[in-house]
Amino acid sequence: MPSHSTHLTRRHFLKSTAVAAAAAGVPLWFLEREQALAATVPKPPGANDRPGFALVGCGGMGSGNANDFLNKGADLVAVCDVDQGHVDVAVKKFSQGGKTPVRFTDFRKLLERDDVHAIINGTPDHWHTLINLAACRAGKDIYTEKPLTLTIDEGKRLVKTVRDTGRVVQVGSWQRSDRPFRVACELVLNGRIGKVQHVEVGLPTGPREGPFPKLPVPAGLNWDWYLGQAPVMDYNGRNCHGNFRWWYPFSGGQITDWGAHHFDIAQWGLGMDASGPVEVQGKSFVEMIPGGYQTASQYELNYRYANGVTMRAADEKRLPNGVKFIGSDGWIFVARGNKLDASKDDLVQTPLPSDAKRLYNSRDHRINLIECMRSRKDPVCPVEVGNRSINIAHIGVISLRMGGAKLQWDPAKGEFTGTDAAAANQWLSREMRAPYDYTFIG
């Protein structure tokens, strides 16, 4: 017969586990399942088994990723940026234990190093594809920031190159490695809300500012290289570094930034990783200021899938930030900050059966890449998944730039069909300014 102390220990364990589950934003049954699987987690690499990473793009996001990799089993052996000030800060920050990362301003030279096994691509969006293509050809694995590409055509080229070269690529859609998002998607996939009818995707509202006067290019910044494939434009202090995504030549605004995350979760929960919507129509609610930021600030995008499921994406003035799956038997909403809500508590709190569909279990997005570099298996967000998700954002932006046209989309071919196909397909790629086109990487 169990002793009184055993009862107390068991009671304390259950209470502490329940508290941990609440703090993590997941139901108790899910956390218990995770704890049961903990014994199968691979051990972290030893001091002599740490892969060498190089950071390309040393701004805030890139440096944050590099710091995470250092703390999770990797060494940072080199850094690269077209802004000498960023390089200097990164070298100082990541010099430790008597080791100093080698500095570069040309990523092509960095890729020649044998001690670089993988790169962290933390550059602005319009540089992602060229650098990732070059890294694949140089035999390097990749952690790339999202959005994966600037255009749909870039995605086609990158997917083929990744598979042709056999590289491991983790797209930085880290919400797939965040437990509340996985719980939500597993519940939806297993019919917890009945037949899915509609998805709501809330994205941030973008800035609407300007115009901005021309300013001198700061010392140490190679502005021509920063522009890369984009058309020549004057530096104004608001079209560089953290503000690049509000300029169409560099990015697609919040739709491609946060959309890369939340569309990814929508696709995961719908079981549509290998497909996508077949129709899109966008609407912009405010005109951007001439001479100022260019990407849509307030917007709404409406999509339709071939199975009849519809999806509405809009800025936070219209929808709360997150992903809401709506079905015949209720709804489930998931967002950052461990937010997991439902129309009825039982939809989340009732355990899934033992034979339920399970999604890829990644406990950490960076560790997952390191493990896959050793196993040569696909990570939780491989290149095809990142490409499908960002294409949803791209076709939404294209509809907006075509004045809100209703467009038909073929997710398998990656091209538009129907009445406006000829006009819409002209937006699948962009003219790349020489010499920063595909010949730049050989």
Summary of the structure (lengths in Angstrom):
residues: 442
radius of gyration: 22.7
end to end distance: 74.3
largest distance: 80.9
contacts: 1482
relative contact order: 0.15
helix: 39%
strand: 18%
